Amino acid sequence: MSYTVLDIAKGMGAKLLCGDPDATVDRFTFSSKDGDARTMFIPMKGERVDAHDFIADAYAHGVRVTTTERGEIVPGTEGMAYLYTEDARSALQRFGASLRDRFAAVKMVAVTGSVGKTTTKELVATALLPLGKVLKTEGNKNGQLGVPQMMAELSDDTDAAVIEMGMSLPGEMGRIAAVAKPDCAVITNIGVSHIGNLGSQEAIRREKLSVIDSLSAGGTLLVNGDDPLLAVLCKDNPEYRGTDGIEMYDRTRGRLSDITIAAYGAAPWCRYRYAEEVLSEDSATFSFVSGDTEVRVELPVPGHHNVSNATAAIAIAGLFGLPAEAAAQALLSYRPMAMRGGIETLADGVIMIDDTYNASPDSMRSGLNVLCAVKAERRIAVLADILELGELSEQCHRSVGRDVAGRPVDILITVGTEARAIADEAETALREKACDDAGKLTVIRTTTKEEGRDALLSVVKPGDAVLLKGSRGMGMDAIAKVLRER
């Protein structure tokens, strides 16, 4: 969608200092080197760099519209339209919220959780395809700046939107939810991602729950009933004891009376259940059960986590009036995104599971599940640091190591300083087992991705299956690239 400078100024609550109010904008950027005449530059103030210093650079790269918190025109950029606002981040969020109001008829789904947000977002968007045109979050546009940008992609022919919502600091989720104003939301789980910033899983749950702060009246929050921290929220749960002892913001608690909380999962009490699960190395099948409805579902991807996430997707489709059969049929077309656990057989006969986009302890275990389901001569797990775990880092890495020791993994290569705890605990667990498996796992410790790459290349052979997994900051995708190209 394109918007005039004047439209944007009104939506942001900003003052047009100079420039053509009728000039049009169809994209936004936070980089001075990425744009053209139809791009709006939004300079942000960081801890070390203030992007206002690069407005002239943006102008030199062809940008002709910018916000400013300084209220001044940079010499030499007089041909640029300037929108003054005291807080560009808040202004962009106001603009996004105004667009959501404009396209209020669009069925809006919010997807959050510690693990599986992107996969669930993709599955939900696929399940909703029978509704018509479905907008879904692109790339990493899932935060305070990205969600408003996704609202700018709404149009008159958009039937539904599936918006991923990520957060790492207190208060972020509520601000994002206020932009998208979802009709339905799903929380995939409460893990330990960003626990270094938030302090506890209870605090993480409090933040995730703020997704309902702006949920439409009568809307539904779907939660993973297999997660103990989420199951306690559901009145359907026989062990439900109310929410008085559950940490949440006052504004969140105030919304509980006019929304529905329902669960998906394996437990008999879950409103939406998966049953008769059958996993193979390249697919997963299960029965989706809800009330009197039972539909057999086939997924063209492996892994138990995909069964759980697909159950949520079919449930959401049902909330918008789609029969489970139609949603299940649509899911046959699902394909995983790059770096999100897709399985590739490379030219040299190596089977690679590229799950390098990000990592948490739970998602590492999911990746190991997929690795161990693959038929291969040997199984190699290349696991890098899981970042942002704070004081729980060693404990979490050791839990992954103990998990590795209990699986048919032949070679473990760790990458990074924190991941050494994975290797240490795997070796400790095998010694404690004192069984025939002890000593069969080869453990290699490396510090950098380059060392990890070289270690892998020195041992991998045709017929091996390789799992690559680590936090985004560890750059494990570079190893995947080398494996593909060698």
C-alpha positions in Angstrom: 0.0 0.0 0.0 1.1 3.6 -0.7 0.4 6.5 1.7 0.9 10.2 1.2 3.2 12.1 3.5 0.1 13.9 4.9 -1.6 10.6 5.6 1.4 9.4 7.5 1.8 12.7 9.4 -1.9 12.4 10.5 -1.5 8.8 11.5 1.6 9.4 13.4 0.4 12.6 15.1 3.5 14.3 13.6 4.0 17.8 12.3 5.1 18.3 8.6 8.0 20.7 8.8 8.6 20.9 5.1 8.3 19.0 1.8 5.5 17.8 -0.4 2.5 16.6 1.6 1.2 14.6 -1.5 4.5 12.7 -2.0 3.8 8.9 -1.6 5.5 6.4 0.5 5.2 2.6 0.1 8.0 1.3 2.5 9.9 2.3 5.6 13.5 1.9 6.5 15.7 2.4 9.5 18.9 2.2 7.4 20.2 5.3 5.7 21.6 3.1 2.9 18.4 1.3 2.0 15.7 3.3 0.2 14.5 5.4 -2.7 12.2 8.3 -3.4 9.2 6.3 -2.2 10.9 5.2 1.0 10.5 6.9 4.4 13.6 7.0 6.6 12.9 6.7 10.3 16.1 7.5 12.2 16.3 5.9 15.7 18.4 6.9 18.6 20.5 4.0 19.9 22.7 3.6 22.9 25.8 4.4 20.8 24.6 5.8 17.5 21.9 8.4 16.7 20.7 7.7 13.2 19.6 11.4 12.8 23.3 11.9 12.0 22.7 9.9 8.8 19.7 11.8 7.3 22.0 13.4 4.7 23.3 10.0 3.8 19.7 8.7 3.4 19.0 11.7 1.1 22.1 10.9 -0.9 20.8 7.4 -1.4 17.5 8.7 -2.9 15.2 8.9 0.2 13.0 11.9 0.1 10.9 11.5 3.4 12.1 11.3 6.9 11.0 11.7 10.5 13.0 13.8 12.9 13.1 14.2 16.7 15.4 17.1 16.4 13.0 19.5 14.6 15.7 20.8 12.3 16.4 20.5 8.6 19.8 19.1 7.7 21.6 21.4 5.3 21.7 20.1 1.8 18.4 18.0 2.2 15.9 20.8 1.5 14.2 18.6 -1.1 13.2 16.1 1.6 9.9 16.1 3.5 10.4 16.2 7.3 7.9 14.9 9.8 8.6 16.1 13.4 7.7 13.9 16.3 9.1 13.7 19.8 9.3 9.9 19.7 9.6 8.2 16.3 9.0 4.7 17.7 5.7 5.7 19.3 4.7 7.7 16.3 5.2 4.7 14.0 3.2 2.6 16.4 0.3 5.2 16.3 0.4 5.1 12.5 0.3 1.3 12.5 -2.7 1.3 14.9 -4.5 3.9 12.7 -4.1 1.6 9.7 -5.4 -1.4 11.7 -8.5 0.8 12.5 -8.9 1.6 8.9 -8.9 -2.1 7.9 -10.9 -3.3 11.0 -12.7 -5.9 8.9 -9.5 -7.9 8.4 -9.4 -11.0 10.6 -6.3 -10.5 12.7 -4.3 -13.3 14.4 -1.5 -12.7 16.9 1.1 -15.4 17.4 3.5 -15.3 20.3 5.5 -17.7 22.5 9.0 -18.5 23.5 9.5 -21.2 20.8 7.7 -21.9 17.5 6.3 -18.5 16.8 7.4 -18.4 13.2 6.5 -22.0 12.4 3.1 -21.5 13.9 2.6 -18.2 12.1 3.4 -20.0 8.8 1.1 -22.9 9.6 -1.8 -20.6 10.6 -1.4 -18.5 7.5 -1.5 -21.7 5.4 -4.6 -23.0 7.1 -6.4 -19.7 6.5 -5.7 -19.7 2.8 -9.3 -20.8 1.9 -10.5 -17.5 3.3 -8.8 -15.5 0.5 -5.8 -13.2 0.7 -3.7 -13.8 3.8 -1.1 -11.3 5.0 1.7 -12.7 7.2 4.7 -11.3 9.0 7.7 -11.0 6.8 11.2 -11.8 8.0 11.9 -10.3 11.5 9.1 -7.7 11.5 7.7 -9.0 14.7 8.7 -6.3 17.2 7.9 -2.7 18.1 9.1 -1.4 14.8 8.2 -4.4 12.6 4.5 -4.9 13.6 3.5 -1.3 12.5 5.3 -1.9 9.2 3.2 -5.0 8.7 0.0 -3.0 9.3 1.2 -0.8 6.4 0.8 -3.9 4.2 -2.9 -4.2 4.9 -5.2 -3.4 2.0 -8.8 -3.5 0.9 -8.4 -7.0 -0.5 -6.7 -8.5 2.7 -9.0 -11.1 4.2 -6.9 -12.2 7.1 -3.5 -11.3 8.7 -1.3 -13.5 10.8 1.1 -11.3 12.8 4.1 -12.8 14.8 4.8 -10.9 18.0 8.2 -11.1 19.7 9.4 -9.4 22.8 12.5 -9.3 25.0 11.8 -6.6 27.5 9.0 -5.8 29.9 6.1 -3.8 28.4 6.9 -4.6 24.7 4.1 -7.1 24.1 1.4 -4.7 25.3 2.6 -2.0 23.0 2.7 -4.3 20.0 -0.8 -5.7 20.7 -2.1 -2.2 20.8 -1.0 -1.8 17.2 -2.4 -5.0 15.8 -5.6 -5.3 17.9 -6.0 -9.0 17.2 -9.3 -10.9 17.1 -7.6 -14.1 18.1 -4.2 -14.8 19.7 -2.1 -17.9 20.4 0.7 -18.5 22.9 2.8 -21.5 21.8 4.6 -22.0 25.1 6.5 -20.4 28.0 10.2 -21.2 27.8 13.4 -19.5 28.8 14.1 -17.3 25.8 15.1 -13.8 27.1 15.0 -15.0 30.7 18.2 -13.0 31.2 16.1 -9.8 30.6 12.9 -10.9 32.4 14.2 -12.9 35.3 11.7 -15.8 35.5 9.3 -17.9 33.4 6.5 -16.4 35.4 7.6 -13.0 34.2 7.8 -14.2 30.7 4.3 -15.6 31.0 3.1 -12.2 32.3 4.6 -10.5 29.2 3.1 -13.0 26.7 -0.3 -12.7 28.3 -0.3 -9.0 27.6 -1.1 -10.0 24.0 -4.8 -10.0 25.2 -4.6 -6.3 26.4 -5.9 -5.2 23.0 -7.7 -8.4 22.0 -11.2 -7.6 20.6 -14.1 -8.1 23.0 -15.3 -11.7 22.7 -12.0 -12.7 21.2 -10.2 -16.0 21.9 -6.8 -16.7 23.4 -5.5 -20.1 22.4 -2.8 -21.6 24.7 -0.8 -24.7 24.5 -2.4 -27.1 27.0 0.8 -29.3 27.0 2.6 -26.4 28.7 2.1 -26.4 32.5 2.4 -22.6 32.8 -0.3 -22.1 30.2 -2.6 -25.1 31.1 -3.4 -23.5 34.5 -5.1 -20.6 32.7 -7.9 -22.7 31.2 -11.2 -23.3 32.9 -11.6 -26.5 30.9 -8.6 -27.9 32.9 -9.8 -30.1 35.8 -6.9 -28.6 37.8 -8.0 -25.0 37.1 -7.9 -23.1 40.4 -8.5 -19.5 39.1 -6.0 -16.9 38.1 -5.5 -14.9 41.3 -2.1 -16.4 42.0 -0.9 -15.9 38.4 1.4 -12.9 37.8 0.0 -10.5 35.2 -0.5 -6.8 34.7 -3.7 -5.2 36.0 -4.8 -4.3 32.5 -4.4 -7.9 31.4 -6.3 -9.2 34.3 -9.1 -6.8 33.5 -9.5 -8.4 30.1 -10.1 -12.0 31.3 -13.8 -11.5 31.8 -14.6 -10.6 28.2 -12.5 -13.1 26.3 -12.3 -16.9 26.0 -9.2 -18.9 26.9 -9.1 -22.3 25.2 -6.3 -24.9 25.0 -4.9 -27.1 22.2 -2.8 -30.2 23.1 -2.9 -33.9 23.8 -4.8 -33.9 27.1 -8.4 -35.0 27.0 -9.6 -31.8 28.5 -8.1 -29.6 25.7 -10.8 -28.1 23.5 -8.7 -28.8 20.4 -6.7 -32.1 20.6 -4.2 -34.0 18.5 -4.3 -37.8 18.7 -3.0 -40.9 17.0 0.2 -39.1 16.1 2.5 -40.9 13.6 5.9 -39.4 12.9 8.3 -40.3 10.1 11.5 -38.8 8.8 9.8 -36.5 6.3 6.2 -36.2 7.5 3.7 -36.2 10.4 0.1 -37.4 10.5 -2.4 -37.1 13.3 -6.1 -36.7 14.1 -7.5 -33.3 14.9 -10.3 -33.7 17.4 -12.7 -31.0 18.7 -16.1 -32.0 20.1 -17.7 -34.3 17.5 -15.2 -33.3 14.8 -12.4 -35.6 14.0 -10.2 -35.1 10.9 -7.1 -36.9 9.8 -4.3 -34.4 9.0 -1.2 -35.0 6.9 1.8 -32.6 7.2 4.6 -32.7 4.6 7.1 -32.0 7.4 8.4 -34.1 10.3 8.4 -33.4 14.0 6.1 -33.5 17.0 6.3 -29.8 17.4 4.7 -29.4 13.9 1.8 -31.6 15.0 1.2 -29.3 18.0 1.5 -26.1 16.0 -0.7 -27.4 13.2 -3.4 -28.3 15.8 -3.4 -24.6 16.8 -3.6 -23.6 13.2 -6.7 -25.7 12.5 -8.3 -24.4 15.7 -7.8 -20.8 14.7 -9.2 -21.6 11.2 -12.3 -22.9 12.9 -12.7 -19.7 15.0 -13.0 -17.9 11.7 -15.6 -20.3 10.3 -13.4 -22.6 8.3 -14.2 -26.4 8.6 -11.3 -28.5 9.9 -11.3 -30.5 6.7 -10.6 -27.3 4.6 -7.8 -26.2 6.9 -6.3 -29.7 6.9 -6.4 -29.8 3.1 -4.7 -26.4 2.9 -1.9 -27.6 5.2 -0.8 -30.1 2.6 0.8 -27.1 0.8 2.8 -26.1 3.8 6.6 -25.8 3.4 9.1 -24.7 6.1 10.9 -21.4 5.8 14.6 -21.3 5.2 16.7 -21.9 8.3 13.6 -23.2 10.1 14.3 -26.9 10.2 13.9 -27.9 6.6 15.5 -31.2 5.6 17.8 -31.2 2.5 19.7 -34.0 0.8 22.8 -32.3 -0.5 24.6 -33.2 -3.7 27.2 -35.2 -1.9 24.6 -37.4 -0.1 24.7 -35.6 3.2 21.3 -35.0 4.8 21.2 -31.5 6.4 18.6 -30.1 8.8 19.1 -26.3 8.6 17.6 -25.0 11.8 20.0 -22.1 12.2 17.7 -19.1 12.5 17.6 -19.1 16.3 17.6 -21.4 19.3 16.3 -22.2 22.8 16.7 -25.3 24.9 13.2 -26.5 23.8 13.8 -25.8 20.1 17.1 -27.6 20.3 15.3 -30.7 21.7 12.8 -30.4 18.8 15.6 -30.3 16.3 17.2 -33.4 17.9 13.8 -35.1 17.6 13.9 -34.5 13.8 17.5 -35.5 13.5 16.9 -38.8 15.3 13.9 -39.6 13.1 16.0 -39.3 10.0 17.4 -42.6 8.5 21.1 -42.1 8.2 24.4 -43.8 8.5 25.4 -41.5 11.3 23.7 -38.6 13.1 25.8 -35.4 13.8 24.5 -32.6 16.0 26.3 -29.3 15.6 25.0 -27.2 18.5 26.0 -23.6 19.3 25.5 -21.2 22.1 21.9 -20.3 23.2 22.1 -16.6 24.0 20.2 -14.4 26.4 19.7 -17.0 29.1 21.4 -15.0 31.9 22.2 -16.8 35.1 20.4 -19.9 33.8 22.7 -20.4 30.8 24.8 -23.2 32.2 21.8 -25.1 33.6 19.9 -24.8 30.3 22.9 -25.9 28.2 23.5 -28.8 30.5 19.9 -29.9 30.1 20.4 -30.1 26.3 23.6 -32.1 26.8 21.8 -34.7 29.0 19.2 -34.9 26.3 21.8 -35.6 23.6 23.3 -38.4 25.7 19.9 -40.2 25.7 19.6 -40.2 21.9 21.1 -42.1 19.0 23.5 -39.3 18.1 26.9 -40.4 16.9 28.8 -37.1 16.9 28.3 -33.9 18.9 30.1 -30.8 17.9 29.6 -27.7 20.1 30.3 -24.2 19.0 30.9 -21.4 21.5 31.8 -21.0 25.1 28.4 -21.5 26.6 27.8 -24.6 24.5 30.7 -26.4 26.1 28.3 -27.2 28.9 26.3 -29.2 26.4 29.4 -31.3 25.7 30.4 -31.6 29.3 27.0 -32.8 30.4 26.6 -35.2 27.5 29.9 -36.9 28.5 28.9 -36.9 32.2 25.5 -38.4 31.5 27.0 -41.2 29.3 29.5 -42.1 32.1 26.7 -42.2 34.6 24.7 -44.6 32.4 27.6 -47.1 32.4 26.0 -49.0 29.6 26.9 -50.1 26.1 26.1 -46.7 24.7 28.8 -45.0 26.8 31.7 -44.0 24.7 29.8 -44.3 21.4 29.2 -40.6 21.2 32.1 -38.6 19.8 32.3 -35.1 21.4 34.1 -32.2 19.7 34.3 -28.8 21.3 35.0 -25.7 19.2 34.8 -22.0 20.1 34.1 -20.2 16.8 31.8 -21.0 13.9 34.9 -21.3 11.7 36.3 -24.0 14.0 32.9 -25.7 14.1 32.8 -25.7 10.3 36.2 -27.2 10.0 35.4 -29.9 12.6 32.2 -30.8 10.8 33.9 -31.0 7.4 36.6 -33.2 8.8 34.1 -35.9 10.0 31.0 -35.7 7.8 30.5 -38.4 5.1 27.9 -39.2 2.5 24.9 -40.8 4.2 25.3 -38.8 7.4 22.5 -36.6 8.8 23.6 -33.2 10.2 21.6 -30.9 12.5 22.8 -27.3 12.6 21.3 -25.3 15.5 22.2 -22.2 17.5 21.2 -18.7 18.4 21.0 -16.2 15.5 24.1 -14.4 16.8 26.2 -17.5 16.4 26.0 -17.4 12.6 25.4 -21.1 12.1 23.8 -20.4 8.7 27.4 -19.8 7.4 28.1 -23.5 8.1 25.0 -24.5 6.3 26.1 -22.4 3.3 29.5 -24.1 3.2 27.9 -27.6 3.4 25.6 -26.7 0.4 28.4 -25.3 -1.7 31.2 -27.8 -1.0 
